[in-house]
Amino acid sequence: MFRISVLDVAKTGAVFDDLASCVVLPGEDGEISLLDFHQTIVACLKEGTIRIDNKKPIPIKKGIARAEKNKISVIIER
C-alpha cells in the first residue's frame, strides 16, 4: 500500500488522501498504472478520470502527478 494525495487547485484541502494499492491516471500519452514501490515519475495528466482501487472515480480536466518513495501526489483542475 502507498499514500496518495489528490489536491484540487481551486479548493483548499485534499479531494482524496488515503492509502491505496493501485491508481490509474489519465496521462497525456495514455493511462498510467501505479502500484507499490513504483519508479519515480512525474507526468502531465489530460482530461479523464483518476481511478483509485475500487473507490469512486475522480473526474479531472488536467493535472500533474508525481510518484516518489511510495507516495503519489496529484494536483488537478476540475
DSSP file (Angstrom, degrees, kcal/mol; ACC not computed):
  #  RESIDUE AA STRUCTURE BP1 BP2  ACC     N-H-->O    O-->H-N    N-H-->O    O-->H-N    TCO  KAPPA ALPHA  PHI   PSI    X-CA   Y-CA   Z-CA
    1    1 A M              0   0    0      0, 0.0     2,-0.3     0, 0.0    20,-0.2   0.000 360.0 360.0 360.0 150.3    0.0    0.0    0.0
    2    2 A F  E     -A   20   0A   0     18,-2.5    18,-2.5    34,-0.1     2,-0.4  -0.921 360.0-102.9-138.0 163.4    1.1    3.6   -0.6
    3    3 A R  E     -Ab  19  71A   0     67,-1.5    69,-2.7    -2,-0.3     2,-0.4  -0.732  33.3-171.7 -89.6 134.2   -0.2    7.0    0.2
    4    4 A I  E     -Ab  18  72A   0     14,-2.6    14,-1.8    -2,-0.4     2,-0.4  -0.997   4.4-172.0-127.3 133.7   -2.0    9.0   -2.4
    5    5 A S  E     -Ab  17  73A   0     67,-2.5    69,-2.7    -2,-0.4     2,-0.5  -0.991   2.2-169.0-123.3 126.5   -3.0   12.7   -2.1
    6    6 A V  E     -Ab  16  74A   0     10,-3.3     9,-3.0    -2,-0.4    10,-1.5  -0.974   9.2-172.5-116.7 120.4   -5.2   14.4   -4.7
    7    7 A L  E     -Ab  14  75A   0     67,-3.0    69,-3.2    -2,-0.5     2,-0.5  -0.927  16.8-143.0-116.4 136.7   -5.4   18.2   -4.4
    8    8 A D  E >   - b   0  76A   0      5,-0.7     3,-1.4    -2,-0.4    69,-0.2  -0.863  10.7-144.3 -96.8 126.7   -7.8   20.5   -6.4
    9    9 A V  T 3  S+     0   0    0     67,-2.7    68,-0.1    -2,-0.5    -1,-0.1   0.751  99.5  53.5 -62.9 -23.7   -6.1   23.8   -7.3
   10   10 A A  T 3  S+     0   0    0     66,-0.3     2,-0.3     2,-0.0    -1,-0.3   0.558 109.2  52.5 -88.6  -8.5   -9.5   25.6   -6.9
   11   11 A K  S <  S-     0   0    0     -3,-1.4     2,-0.4     2,-0.1    -3,-0.1  -0.867  78.6-121.5-125.9 157.6  -10.2   24.3   -3.4
   12   12 A T  S    S+     0   0    0     -2,-0.3     2,-0.1     2,-0.1    -3,-0.1  -0.829  78.6  27.1 -95.4 139.5   -8.4   24.2   -0.1
   13   13 A G  S    S-     0   0    0     -2,-0.4    -5,-0.7    -5,-0.0     2,-0.2  -0.189  97.7 -55.1  96.9 166.6   -7.8   20.7    1.3
   14   14 A A  E     -A    7   0A   0     -7,-0.2    -7,-0.2     1,-0.1     3,-0.2  -0.560  23.3-157.2 -85.9 142.2   -7.5   17.3   -0.3
   15   15 A V  E    S+     0   0A   0     -9,-3.0     2,-0.3     1,-0.4    -8,-0.2   0.821  92.1   3.9 -77.1 -36.9  -10.0   15.7   -2.7
   16   16 A F  E     +A    6   0A   0    -10,-1.5   -10,-3.3    -3,-0.1    -1,-0.4  -0.974  64.7 165.0-150.2 134.1   -8.6   12.4   -1.7
   17   17 A D  E     +A    5   0A   0     -2,-0.3     2,-0.3   -12,-0.2   -12,-0.2  -0.759  37.1  98.2-152.7 101.1   -5.9   11.5    0.9
   18   18 A D  E    S-A    4   0A   0    -14,-1.8   -14,-2.6    -2,-0.2     2,-0.3  -0.933  70.9 -69.4-165.4-179.5   -5.6    7.8    1.9
   19   19 A L  E     +A    3   0A   0     -2,-0.3     2,-0.3   -16,-0.2   -16,-0.2  -0.634  49.1 174.3 -86.5 149.1   -3.8    4.6    1.3
   20   20 A A  E     -A    2   0A   0    -18,-2.5   -18,-2.5    -2,-0.3     3,-0.1  -0.966  32.9-153.6-148.7 161.8   -4.2    2.7   -1.9
   21   21 A S  S    S+     0   0    0      1,-0.3    15,-0.5    -2,-0.3     2,-0.3   0.589  85.2  22.3-111.5 -18.4   -2.8   -0.4   -3.7
   22   22 A C        -     0   0    0     13,-0.1    31,-2.4   -20,-0.1     2,-0.4  -0.972  59.0-177.6-152.3 135.1   -3.5    0.7   -7.3
   23   23 A V  E     -CD  34  52A   0     11,-2.0    11,-3.0    -2,-0.3     2,-0.5  -0.998   8.5-161.8-132.4 136.2   -4.0    4.0   -9.1
   24   24 A V  E     -CD  33  51A   0     27,-2.7    27,-2.4    -2,-0.4     9,-0.2  -0.982  13.2-169.8-119.8 123.6   -4.8    4.6  -12.8
   25   25 A L  E     -C   32   0A   0      7,-2.8     7,-2.6    -2,-0.5     2,-1.5  -0.848  29.1-119.5-113.6 146.7   -4.1    8.2  -14.1
   26   26 A P  E     -C   31   0A   0      0, 0.0    20,-2.9     0, 0.0     5,-0.2  -0.617  41.9-170.4 -84.7  83.2   -5.1    9.7  -17.5
   27   27 A G  E >   -CE  30  45A   0     -2,-1.5     3,-1.4     3,-0.9    18,-0.2  -0.271  34.7-111.9 -71.1 159.3   -1.6   10.5  -18.8
   28   28 A E  T 3  S+     0   0    0     16,-1.6    -1,-0.1     1,-0.3     3,-0.1   0.801 119.7  39.5 -62.0 -29.4   -1.1   12.6  -21.9
   29   29 A D  T 3  S-     0   0    0      1,-0.4    -1,-0.3    17,-0.0     2,-0.2   0.209 133.5 -61.3-105.3  14.6    0.3    9.6  -23.8
   30   30 A G  E <  S-C   27   0A   0     -3,-1.4    -3,-0.9     2,-0.0    -1,-0.4  -0.693  81.4 -31.4 130.6 176.3   -2.2    7.0  -22.3
   31   31 A E  E     -C   26   0A   0     -2,-0.2     2,-0.5    -5,-0.2    -7,-0.0  -0.355  49.8-151.0 -68.5 144.0   -3.2    5.6  -19.0
   32   32 A I  E     -C   25   0A   0     -7,-2.6    -7,-2.8    -2,-0.1     2,-0.5  -0.974   6.4-160.9-117.8 118.7   -0.6    5.3  -16.2
   33   33 A S  E     -C   24   0A   0     -2,-0.5     2,-0.4    -9,-0.2    -9,-0.2  -0.876   7.9-165.8-100.9 129.4   -1.0    2.5  -13.7
   34   34 A L  E     +C   23   0A   0    -11,-3.0   -11,-2.0    -2,-0.5     2,-0.2  -0.958  10.6 171.9-120.0 131.9    0.9    2.9  -10.5
   35   35 A L    >   -     0   0    0     -2,-0.4     3,-1.1     1,-0.2   -13,-0.1  -0.651  48.1 -47.5-123.0-179.8    1.5    0.1   -7.9
   36   36 A D  T 3  S+     0   0    0    -15,-0.5    -1,-0.2     1,-0.2   -34,-0.1  -0.174 122.9   6.6 -50.8 140.4    3.6   -0.2   -4.7
   37   37 A F  T 3  S+     0   0    0      1,-0.2    -1,-0.2   -36,-0.1     3,-0.1   0.808  86.5 178.5  54.5  38.0    7.2    1.0   -5.0
   38   38 A H    <   -     0   0    0     -3,-1.1    32,-0.4     1,-0.1    31,-0.2  -0.356  37.7 -94.1 -65.6 149.0    6.7    2.4   -8.5
   39   39 A Q        -     0   0    0      1,-0.1    -1,-0.1    29,-0.1    28,-0.1  -0.272  55.4 -82.6 -59.5 150.1    9.7    4.1  -10.0
   40   40 A T        +     0   0    0     -3,-0.1     2,-0.3    26,-0.1    28,-0.2  -0.330  63.3 169.3 -57.4 133.7    9.9    7.8   -9.6
   41   41 A I  E     - F   0  67A   0     26,-2.0    26,-2.7    -3,-0.1     2,-0.4  -0.997  29.1-164.0-150.3 144.8    7.8    9.5  -12.2
   42   42 A V  E     + F   0  66A   0     -2,-0.3     2,-0.4    24,-0.2    24,-0.2  -0.999  25.4 174.2-126.8 128.6    6.4   13.0  -13.0
   43   43 A A  E     - F   0  65A   0     22,-2.5    22,-2.7    -2,-0.4     2,-0.3  -0.993  31.0-129.8-141.2 142.6    3.6   13.1  -15.5
   44   44 A C  E     - F   0  64A   0     -2,-0.4   -16,-1.6    20,-0.2     2,-0.3  -0.703  30.5-145.4 -83.9 141.3    1.2   15.6  -17.1
   45   45 A L  E     -EF  27  63A   0     18,-3.3    18,-1.5    -2,-0.3   -18,-0.2  -0.845   8.7-156.1-112.4 146.7   -2.4   14.5  -17.0
   46   46 A K        -     0   0    0    -20,-2.9    16,-0.2    -2,-0.3    14,-0.1  -0.514  45.5 -57.4-108.4-179.6   -5.2   15.1  -19.5
   47   47 A E  S    S+     0   0    0     14,-0.2     2,-0.3    -2,-0.2    14,-0.2  -0.344  92.6  81.2 -60.6 135.3   -9.0   15.2  -19.2
   48   48 A G  E    S-H   60   0B   0     12,-1.9    12,-2.9    -3,-0.1     2,-0.4  -0.962  77.4 -58.7 164.6-149.3  -10.3   11.9  -17.9
   49   49 A T  E     -H   59   0B   0     -2,-0.3     2,-0.5    10,-0.2    -3,-0.1  -0.975  28.3-136.4-132.1 145.4  -10.7   10.2  -14.5
   50   50 A I  E     -H   58   0B   0      8,-2.7     8,-2.5    -2,-0.4     2,-0.5  -0.877  22.8-158.7 -95.0 126.9   -8.4    9.1  -11.8
   51   51 A R  E     -D   24   0A   0    -27,-2.4   -27,-2.7    -2,-0.5     2,-0.5  -0.941   9.1-174.3-112.4 123.6   -9.3    5.6  -10.6
   52   52 A I  E >   -D   23   0A   0     -2,-0.5     3,-2.6     3,-0.2   -29,-0.2  -0.958  56.4 -63.1-120.7 112.6   -8.1    4.6   -7.1
   53   53 A D  T 3  S-     0   0    0    -31,-2.4   -29,-0.1    -2,-0.5   -33,-0.1  -0.199 107.8 -33.1  45.7-130.5   -8.7    0.9   -6.1
   54   54 A N  T 3  S+     0   0    0     -3,-0.1    -1,-0.3     2,-0.0     2,-0.1   0.045 108.1 120.0-106.1  24.9  -12.5    0.4   -6.1
   55   55 A K  S <  S-     0   0    0     -3,-2.6    -3,-0.2     1,-0.1     3,-0.1  -0.335  79.3 -72.3 -83.9 169.2  -13.3    3.9   -4.9
   56   56 A K        -     0   0    0      1,-0.1    -1,-0.1    -5,-0.1    -4,-0.1  -0.417  59.1-109.4 -61.6 129.6  -15.5    6.4   -6.8
   57   57 A P        -     0   0    0      0, 0.0    -6,-0.2     0, 0.0    -1,-0.1  -0.248  23.6-135.0 -60.9 149.1  -13.5    7.8   -9.9
   58   58 A I  E     -H   50   0B   0     -8,-2.5    -8,-2.7    -3,-0.1     2,-0.2  -0.926  16.4-143.9-109.3 110.2  -12.3   11.4   -9.7
   59   59 A P  E     -H   49   0B   0      0, 0.0     2,-0.3     0, 0.0   -10,-0.2  -0.501  24.0-179.6 -73.9 141.3  -13.0   13.4  -12.9
   60   60 A I  E     -H   48   0B   0    -12,-2.9   -12,-1.9    -2,-0.2    18,-0.2  -0.952  34.5-154.6-137.4 157.9  -10.4   15.9  -14.0
   61   61 A K  S    S-     0   0    0     16,-3.5     2,-0.3     1,-0.5   -14,-0.2   0.790  81.5 -32.6 -93.5 -41.9   -9.7   18.4  -16.8
   62   62 A K  E     + G   0  77A   0     15,-1.3    15,-2.5   -16,-0.2    -1,-0.5  -0.968  68.7 148.3-166.3 170.5   -5.9   18.4  -16.4
   63   63 A G  E     -FG  45  76A   0    -18,-1.5   -18,-3.3    -2,-0.3     2,-0.3  -0.988  35.1-105.1 177.3-172.7   -3.3   18.0  -13.8
   64   64 A I  E     -FG  44  75A   0     11,-2.2    11,-2.6    -2,-0.3     2,-0.4  -0.995  24.9-161.6-141.6 142.9    0.2   16.8  -12.8
   65   65 A A  E     -FG  43  74A   0    -22,-2.7   -22,-2.5    -2,-0.3     2,-0.4  -0.951   5.2-169.7-128.8 146.4    1.3   13.8  -10.8
   66   66 A R  E     -FG  42  73A   0      7,-2.5     7,-2.9    -2,-0.4     2,-0.5  -0.989   1.8-169.4-136.5 126.4    4.5   12.8   -9.0
   67   67 A A  E     +FG  41  72A   0    -26,-2.7   -26,-2.0    -2,-0.4     2,-0.3  -0.970  22.9 147.5-115.7 127.0    5.3    9.4   -7.6
   68   68 A E  E >   - G   0  71A   0      3,-2.6     3,-0.9    -2,-0.5   -29,-0.1  -0.935  62.0  -1.9-160.3 134.0    8.3    9.0   -5.4
   69   69 A K  T 3  S-     0   0    0     -2,-0.3     3,-0.1     1,-0.3   -30,-0.1   0.885 127.9 -52.4  52.7  47.4    9.2    6.9   -2.4
   70   70 A N  T 3  S+     0   0    0    -32,-0.4   -67,-1.5     1,-0.2     2,-0.4   0.777 117.8 107.2  61.9  30.0    5.8    5.1   -2.2
   71   71 A K  E <   -bG   3  68A   0     -3,-0.9    -3,-2.6   -69,-0.2     2,-0.5  -0.998  51.6-159.9-136.3 134.7    3.9    8.3   -2.2
   72   72 A I  E     -bG   4  67A   0    -69,-2.7   -67,-2.5    -2,-0.4     2,-0.5  -0.964   5.0-170.4-116.7 126.9    1.8    9.8   -5.1
   73   73 A S  E     -bG   5  66A   0     -7,-2.9    -7,-2.5    -2,-0.5     2,-0.4  -0.972   6.2-176.3-116.1 128.6    0.9   13.5   -5.1
   74   74 A V  E     -bG   6  65A   0    -69,-2.7   -67,-3.0    -2,-0.5     2,-0.5  -0.991  11.1-165.6-128.5 127.8   -1.6   14.7   -7.8
   75   75 A I  E     -bG   7  64A   0    -11,-2.6   -11,-2.2    -2,-0.4     2,-0.3  -0.965  23.6-179.4-111.4 124.9   -2.6   18.3   -8.4
   76   76 A I  E     -bG   8  63A   0    -69,-3.2   -67,-2.7    -2,-0.5     2,-0.4  -0.800  29.2-146.6-125.7 162.6   -5.7   18.6  -10.5
   77   77 A E  E       G   0  62A   0    -15,-2.5   -16,-3.5    -2,-0.3   -15,-1.3  -0.997 360.0 360.0-122.0 132.0   -8.1   21.1  -12.1
   78   78 A R              0   0    0     -2,-0.4    -1,-0.1   -18,-0.2   -15,-0.0   0.415 360.0 360.0-112.6 360.0  -11.7   20.0  -12.4
